[in-house]
Amino acid sequence: MTTLRGPAIIMYLIAVFEFLLGVAFIVVGSFVPVVRTTFLLVGVALAATAVILFVFGMRLHRRFREARALLEREVPGTGEAPALLERGVRGTAQVLGARQTGVYVNEQPQVALQLRITAPGHGTYDTTVKEFVPLIATGMLAAGRPLTVLVDPLDPAKVLIEWSFAAAPAPLAVSAFTREQILATGLPGTIRVLAAEFAGSLDEQGRPVYSAQLHVAVEGRAPVAGPAVFAVPLDRVSVMQPGGVIPIKADPSDPMKFAADWDRLATG
């Protein structure tokens, strides 16, 4: 579903315009016999198209309201502003496939996304959603790329993609030169492995290097998802599989730079 209200409003405006134009053709056709048949047919066609566009606008508006319901919930009896992210549960989605539908609104393409979603309370499941994708995020639709999503806790079919996370810079594993400093002064957090594979090389200490897709959560910071390449101690490689969780420390001035805190992770 999309959080954009604009596409629904545009559909409503186009529908009203075409309906009024269709009525004008019907009125003129009713009073001018020489063009009656043509104008009546054109008028009916325009009015029918207007009804279709209006219904489509209603669907977009409903999706907007559903997205808002995931993002905001009014606190009963307080009159306070809605609490952000109160209802939706955050999860991750792996892109299995993407296909443009041919529909554009505000130059944003609608894309049918095949997703494999992992979210608390729902586990892992596959679903397909149609989204109007911001142009800045179209590069994130390659198969296998992770996305951050919100899922309705009562209905796993209602999924909201958080494009701001998709457009965020990818997390970076740091070099050994800064690792000790970050471990000493960094912010605590965790990384969850979404996908990982051996990169085919070893670092200077003989540790295997992995290329991974990660979900990074740092205390006091918004979570991000993205790729990273880093070496893993031989007695910790079992964690490099989907669902594996690794404690980290992140650079306070740049949480995108992190160091794995292997000493806090049990061997396996």
Residue pairs with C-beta under 8 A, 6 or more apart in sequence:
1 63
1 64
1 66
1 67
1 129
1 131
1 158
1 159
1 160
2 60
2 63
2 64
2 67
2 131
2 132
3 64
3 67
3 68
3 71
3 160
4 64
4 105
4 106
4 108
4 132
5 61
5 64
6 105
6 106
7 57
7 60
7 105
7 106
7 108
7 132
8 57
8 58
8 60
8 61
8 64
9 57
10 57
10 105
10 106
11 53
11 54
11 56
11 57
11 60
11 105
12 54
12 57
12 61
14 50
14 53
15 50
15 51
15 53
15 54
15 57
16 50
16 54
17 50
18 46
18 47
18 49
18 50
18 53
19 46
19 47
19 50
19 51
19 54
21 46
22 42
22 43
22 44
22 45
22 46
22 47
22 48
22 49
22 50
23 43
23 47
24 43
25 39
25 40
25 42
25 43
25 46
26 39
26 40
26 43
26 44
26 47
27 43
28 35
28 39
29 35
29 36
29 37
29 38
29 39
29 40
29 42
29 43
30 36
30 40
32 39
66 152
66 158
67 160
69 87
69 152
70 87
70 88
70 150
70 151
70 152
70 158
70 160
71 84
71 85
71 87
71 88
71 150
71 160
72 82
72 83
72 84
72 86
72 87
73 82
73 83
73 86
73 87
74 80
74 82
75 82
75 83
85 150
87 152
87 153
88 150
88 151
88 152
88 153
88 160
89 119
89 120
89 121
89 122
89 150
89 151
89 153
90 119
90 148
90 149
90 150
90 151
90 162
90 223
91 117
91 118
91 119
91 120
91 122
91 148
91 149
91 150
91 151
92 117
92 118
92 119
92 146
92 147
92 148
92 149
92 192
92 194
92 215
92 225
93 115
93 116
93 117
93 118
93 146
93 147
93 148
93 149
93 159
93 161
94 115
94 116
94 117
94 144
94 145
94 146
94 147
94 194
94 195
94 213
95 113
95 114
95 115
95 140
95 141
95 142
95 143
95 144
95 145
95 146
95 147
96 114
96 115
96 116
96 126
96 143
97 113
97 114
97 143
98 111
98 112
98 113
98 114
98 141
98 143
99 111
99 112
100 109
100 110
100 111
100 112
101 109
101 110
101 111
101 112
101 130
102 110
103 109
103 110
104 110
105 132
106 132
107 135
108 132
108 133
108 134
108 135
109 132
109 133
109 138
110 130
110 131
110 132
110 133
111 130
111 131
111 132
111 133
111 141
112 128
112 129
112 130
113 128
113 129
113 130
113 131
113 141
113 161
114 126
114 127
114 128
115 126
115 127
115 128
115 129
115 147
115 149
115 159
116 124
116 125
116 126
117 124
117 125
117 126
117 127
117 149
117 151
117 156
117 159
118 124
118 243
119 149
119 151
119 156
121 153
122 151
122 156
125 156
127 156
127 157
127 159
129 159
129 161
131 161
133 141
133 163
134 163
134 167
136 163
136 167
137 163
137 166
137 167
140 147
140 166
140 167
144 195
144 213
145 213
146 194
146 195
146 213
146 214
146 215
146 225
146 226
147 161
147 162
147 165
147 166
147 225
148 161
148 162
148 165
148 166
148 215
148 223
148 224
148 225
149 159
149 160
149 161
149 162
150 159
150 160
150 162
151 158
151 159
151 160
152 158
152 159
165 222
165 223
165 224
165 225
166 225
168 224
168 225
168 226
169 224
169 226
169 256
170 224
170 226
170 227
170 228
170 256
171 191
171 214
171 216
171 224
171 226
171 227
171 228
171 256
171 257
171 258
172 228
172 256
172 257
172 258
173 228
173 229
173 230
173 257
173 258
173 259
173 260
174 182
174 251
174 257
174 258
174 259
178 251
178 257
178 259
179 259
182 249
182 250
182 251
182 257
182 258
182 259
183 249
183 259
183 261
185 249
185 252
186 248
186 249
186 250
186 251
186 252
186 258
186 259
187 218
187 219
187 220
187 221
187 249
187 250
187 251
187 252
187 255
188 218
188 219
188 247
188 248
188 249
189 216
189 217
189 218
189 219
189 221
189 247
189 248
189 249
189 250
189 255
189 258
190 216
190 217
190 245
190 246
190 247
190 248
191 214
191 215
191 216
191 217
191 228
191 245
191 246
191 248
191 258
191 260
192 214
192 215
192 217
192 243
192 244
192 245
192 246
193 212
193 213
193 214
193 239
193 240
193 241
193 242
193 243
193 244
193 245
193 246
194 212
194 213
194 214
194 215
194 225
194 242
195 212
195 213
195 242
196 210
196 211
196 212
196 213
196 240
196 241
196 242
196 244
197 210
197 211
197 212
198 208
198 209
198 210
199 208
199 209
199 210
199 211
199 229
200 209
201 208
201 209
202 208
202 209
202 231
203 209
203 231
205 231
206 234
207 231
207 232
207 233
207 234
208 231
208 232
208 234
208 237
209 229
209 230
209 231
209 232
210 229
210 230
210 231
210 232
210 240
211 227
211 228
211 229
212 227
212 228
212 229
212 230
212 240
213 225
213 226
213 227
214 225
214 226
214 227
214 228
215 223
215 224
215 225
216 223
216 224
216 225
216 226
216 248
216 250
216 255
216 258
217 223
218 248
218 250
218 255
218 258
221 250
221 255
224 256
230 260
232 239
232 240
232 260
233 262
235 267
235 268
236 262
236 265
236 267
236 268
238 244
238 268
239 245
239 246
239 265
239 268
246 260
246 261
246 262
246 265
247 260
247 261
247 264
247 265
248 258
248 259
248 260
248 261
249 258
249 259
249 261
250 256
250 257
250 258
250 259
251 257
251 258
